[in-house]
């Protein structure tokens, strides 16, 4: 199943609309690709992945002017791929925020800028990867993980914005490697109550401590 937005601008005009696009139920192998989603400062989320979805891809979409999230994975979905998107002027850029936790999630090569919250949130994920992303100008942690396991965060570039660029909180097993942090006000990388992480090869320029 493919929703091709190429050449189209999906603009939210109804203040009651929580999501511009909502993937619900138990869909499989859905691709959302191309075009622009404009929340018009009305929609809470650009794309919301809910239910027990399996095999959802969001690729090459510009998402802007949503009040909470650009892309939210709010349920125990599996096999989620979010790649090559430009997300800006939102709350959090890309977030997995489910108590039950998503499985096999990849966030790669996205550009995230001018966010009033986090850049990428990897909460309660089992087997997650974030790499090749450019994150500029977040208010809270640029990459944040809570309760995640088997997590691989590598080769991201984070510039300016928050006092904290990569924050691992109560997570276990994984890697944080070869990321570049520029102008973090406080911590380049902060690890709290997290075990068995390989943290190596990261570059912190004009940033705080690791």
Phi, psi and omega per residue, in radians:
X1 nan 2.253 -3.090
X2 -2.307 2.245 3.016
X3 -1.873 1.814 -3.061
X4 -1.698 1.979 -3.112
X5 -1.703 0.093 -3.046
X6 -0.930 2.248 3.113
X7 1.423 -0.075 -3.099
X8 -1.938 2.647 3.004
X9 -2.048 1.993 3.102
X10 -1.569 1.841 -3.084
X11 -1.949 2.266 3.129
X12 -1.449 2.230 3.129
X13 -2.096 -0.069 -3.095
X14 -1.856 2.080 -3.111
X15 -1.114 -0.300 3.140
X16 -1.496 -0.087 -3.075
X17 -1.384 1.981 3.127
X18 -1.333 -0.578 -3.083
X19 -2.332 2.495 2.979
X20 -1.272 -0.757 3.065
X21 -2.321 2.250 -3.110
X22 -2.155 2.044 3.060
X23 -1.678 1.948 -3.029
X24 -2.229 3.044 -3.132
X25 1.354 -2.394 -3.130
X26 -2.276 0.977 -3.113
X27 -1.283 2.746 3.084
X28 -2.281 2.522 3.023
X29 0.942 1.050 3.112
X30 -1.881 2.331 3.097
X31 -2.078 2.200 3.024
X32 -1.961 2.079 -2.919
X33 -2.490 2.418 2.974
X34 1.331 2.978 3.032
X35 1.374 -2.927 -3.065
X36 -2.277 2.405 2.985
X37 -2.018 2.058 3.142
X38 -1.960 1.919 3.138
X39 -1.259 -0.211 3.053
X40 1.002 0.475 -3.104
X41 1.019 0.398 3.110
X42 -2.018 -0.832 -3.115
X43 -1.240 2.481 3.079
X44 -1.284 -0.658 -3.019
X45 -2.396 2.518 3.043
X46 -1.312 -0.996 3.067
X47 -2.223 2.208 3.089
X48 -2.040 2.069 3.097
X49 -1.715 1.959 -3.099
X50 -2.118 -2.988 3.100
X51 1.133 -2.627 3.135
X52 -1.947 0.901 -3.091
X53 -1.124 2.630 3.118
X54 -2.468 2.114 3.109
X55 1.424 0.980 -3.126
X56 -1.887 2.254 3.103
X57 -2.096 2.310 2.984
X58 -2.107 2.030 -2.944
X59 -2.395 2.289 2.960
X60 1.124 0.592 -3.116
X61 -1.900 2.399 2.944
X62 -1.589 2.193 3.136
X63 -2.179 2.257 -3.067
X64 -2.601 2.791 2.989
X65 1.045 0.681 2.949
X66 -1.786 2.692 -2.972
X67 -1.592 -0.366 -3.130
X68 -2.062 -0.956 -3.054
X69 -2.434 2.581 2.905
X70 -1.318 -1.014 3.080
X71 -2.273 2.228 3.141
X72 -2.161 2.190 2.957
X73 -1.750 1.772 -2.941
X74 -1.799 0.194 -3.069
X75 -2.506 -3.046 -3.084
X76 -1.497 1.008 -3.123
X77 -1.378 2.841 3.120
X78 -2.283 2.665 3.076
X79 0.985 1.099 -3.141
X80 -1.826 2.239 3.102
X81 -2.155 2.115 3.099
X82 -2.144 1.946 -3.006
X83 -2.488 2.546 2.968
X84 1.060 0.564 3.090
X85 -1.717 2.722 3.023
X86 -2.039 1.959 -3.055
X87 -2.118 2.183 -3.070
X88 -2.651 2.779 3.108
X89 0.950 0.922 3.100
X90 -2.312 -3.027 2.978
X91 -1.358 -1.714 2.972
X92 -1.495 2.556 -3.124
X93 -1.293 -1.183 3.139
X94 -2.260 2.280 -3.066
X95 -2.484 2.363 2.843
X96 -1.832 2.040 -2.945
X97 -2.426 0.934 -3.119
X98 -2.029 2.457 3.093
X99 -1.141 -0.683 -3.100
X100 -1.326 -0.490 3.009
X101 1.580 2.381 3.075
X102 -1.536 2.758 -3.109
X103 -2.183 2.297 3.115
X104 1.089 1.361 -3.106
X105 -2.113 2.315 3.085
X106 -2.216 2.193 3.025
X107 -2.063 1.971 -3.046
X108 -2.480 2.557 3.029
X109 0.963 0.588 3.060
X110 -1.650 2.616 3.007
X111 -1.916 2.197 -3.097
X112 -2.202 2.235 -3.121
X113 -2.619 2.695 3.073
X114 0.952 1.162 -3.090
X115 -2.020 2.446 -3.139
X116 -1.547 -0.011 3.090
X117 -2.382 -2.367 -3.100
X118 -1.446 2.836 3.036
X119 -1.432 -1.107 3.114
X120 -2.235 2.245 3.088
X121 -2.035 2.240 -3.059
X122 -2.114 1.115 -3.047
X123 -1.542 2.268 3.040
X124 1.056 0.462 3.140
X125 -1.469 2.474 2.972
X126 -1.994 2.037 -3.072
X127 1.180 1.378 3.126
X128 -2.195 2.641 -3.140
X129 -2.470 2.333 3.046
X130 -2.272 2.047 -3.105
X131 -2.644 2.675 3.082
X132 1.209 0.285 -3.131
X133 -1.561 2.569 3.009
X134 -1.933 2.083 -3.073
X135 -2.139 2.145 -3.074
X136 -2.329 2.189 2.953
X137 1.300 1.007 3.019
X138 -1.743 2.770 3.104
X139 -1.584 -0.750 3.071
X140 -1.761 -2.947 -3.063
X141 -0.918 2.340 -3.105
X142 -1.174 -0.758 3.009
X143 -2.252 2.112 -3.065
X144 -2.252 2.341 3.099
X145 -2.291 2.252 3.070
X146 -2.280 2.237 3.075
X147 1.165 0.425 -3.126
X148 -1.631 2.724 3.124
X149 -2.478 2.486 -3.050
X150 0.994 1.184 -3.026
X151 -2.033 2.357 -3.133
X152 -2.218 1.915 -3.137
X153 -2.038 1.920 -3.021
X154 -2.621 2.644 3.012
X155 1.001 0.616 3.020
X156 -1.692 2.675 3.036
X157 -2.039 2.173 -3.101
X158 -2.158 2.209 -3.086
X159 -2.212 2.374 2.941
X160 0.993 -2.840 3.064
X161 1.357 -2.146 -2.888
X162 -1.211 2.879 3.071
X163 -1.307 -0.232 -3.033
X164 -2.340 2.082 -3.038
X165 -1.607 -0.817 3.091
X166 -2.231 2.162 -3.064
X167 -2.256 1.981 3.041
X168 -1.773 2.116 -3.049
X169 -2.257 2.057 3.060
X170 0.917 0.853 3.137
X171 -2.189 2.850 -3.086
X172 -2.485 2.472 3.013
X173 1.148 2.040 3.090
X174 2.804 -2.883 -3.098
X175 -2.372 2.493 2.941
X176 -2.255 1.745 -2.951
X177 -2.397 2.478 2.956
X178 1.033 0.569 3.021
X179 -1.583 2.660 3.089
X180 -2.049 2.167 3.135
X181 -2.026 2.221 -3.128
X182 -2.183 2.148 3.030
X183 1.153 0.734 2.943
X184 -1.322 2.331 -3.067
X185 -1.193 -0.569 -3.057
X186 -2.210 -1.479 -3.066
X187 -1.794 2.274 2.962
X188 -1.201 -0.884 3.096
X189 -2.409 2.263 3.103
X190 -2.163 2.213 3.125
X191 -2.046 2.109 3.131
X192 -2.206 2.210 3.063
X193 0.849 0.729 -3.122
X194 -2.242 2.351 -3.002
X195 -2.112 2.699 2.971
X196 1.091 0.809 3.038
X197 -1.924 2.376 2.988
X198 -1.589 1.907 -3.132
X199 -1.975 1.860 -3.025
X200 -2.730 2.706 3.031
X201 1.264 0.186 -3.130
X202 -1.465 2.583 -3.139
X203 -2.045 2.187 3.127
X204 -2.034 1.931 -3.102
X205 -1.887 2.147 -3.108
X206 0.897 0.632 -3.113
X207 -2.121 2.962 -3.109
X208 -1.361 -2.726 -2.988
X209 -1.392 2.862 3.026
X210 -1.811 nan nan
